[in-house]
Amino acid sequence: MTSQHNESGNRNGGHDGSEHMEAIEPIPIPEETTPLLERVDATASARASTAASPSLYPNALIFVLVLIILADVSGSLLDTPEVRLLEMAVCRDYYRVHDPSVIGPPPLSYVDEKLCKTYEIETTLIFLRTKKAMLGFIPGILLTIPYGRLSDRHGRKPVLFLGILGQTLAYFWTLLVCYFHQTFDTRLVLISPAFLIIGGGSRVLSAAVYSVVVDVAPEDMRTTVFYMLGAGAIVCDVIMAPIGSWLLEKDLWLPFRFSSAILIFAVVMTLFMPETLAAKKRIPSPDIPETRPAEPESEPQSTWQRILTSLRNNANSVTSALGVAWATRELRLCLLVVFLFTFNLSSGALAIVYTSVFLNWPISRVGYLISANGMVTLGVLIMLALLSQVLERRHGVRPLALDVNVVRVSSIVLGVGGLLMGLPFKWTIITGR
């Protein structure tokens, strides 16, 4: 869905370029004044005409930022309540077999959290959460490239809508299983990642958001916008994590009531999002003819043949990308850093359970520790931003060298923090976080 403004801009740009080209006689020998250069000017004119419309900036960018903030608020609100919800489900299943007398009256059937801090229950909880997280990565691995092509052909809006819708459905499936625990087995929460086939999961959603920023934001503002997105996520953790913990102290289901309303509003809000994809990427200009080599006609393929062809093309794309990424030592090192960082994020979800058991804290109290962690991270980011400005302007330090040193220091600090969390002392766990 392209706005009329972009379509008219595309046509006007193409019309000007084509008239300019027609005014020049073709010259058989390429020179500096041949139509080749004029064709470049026409292409540049078309590109300029299909660039982000002034009407889209900053309105569309603000719209997307608000949408992402809503999603971050909902997620940060459930940092600890989601862990407690699954712990309650596993704990209830355990005592339903071993001691049903400790289970409260239905339909909520609460169990005292102190009774849930046993090895069997916490181990089952950890394996349940890690399996759920692992299955959640599969749709993103398989569907990132297809949804990327969909975004480039049909626009960012449908991909954003499907991404938020899929995650919302997965979220509500988990709530459904845990609330109707007398009907559904707790292990059925492992089906929730299947809903991420709709939209491809968080990775595809993040890529679509970045594409919107590139479409709309001026080039000199893009880095600032990306930093705003990162800072916004941290601010949401700082503010919403303690609110989620406070609501969890009142009642287990109270945070989910607020989060559900926010998610539903975000899905509906996506329907009113303006399309930001440049018109030239979806609608060929009528004034600039596209010359394509003639392709031999092929027999129509069946549905399974098209699926197999798509999977084969995706596999070839991934193989080619890995081959390029593995070509140099620097790129291999970057891949290793990305892998370790992703592993750290995945294991960070287990830190809530680990901290709660080791410190003998209720899970709601751990949420305040998450907020403190976010405040430290935000402070470090602000300090790094100011330090980089001072070093670049006053001491002439190159940005690349500065970035490399920041990555090195950050890696060392993360390693020390992980080591402190592994030590069997209460103060080291809090400091490591």
Summary of the structure (lengths in Angstrom):
residues: 433
radius of gyration: 26.3
end to end distance: 45.5
largest distance: 93.2
contacts: 1281
relative contact order: 0.11
helix: 77%
strand: 0%
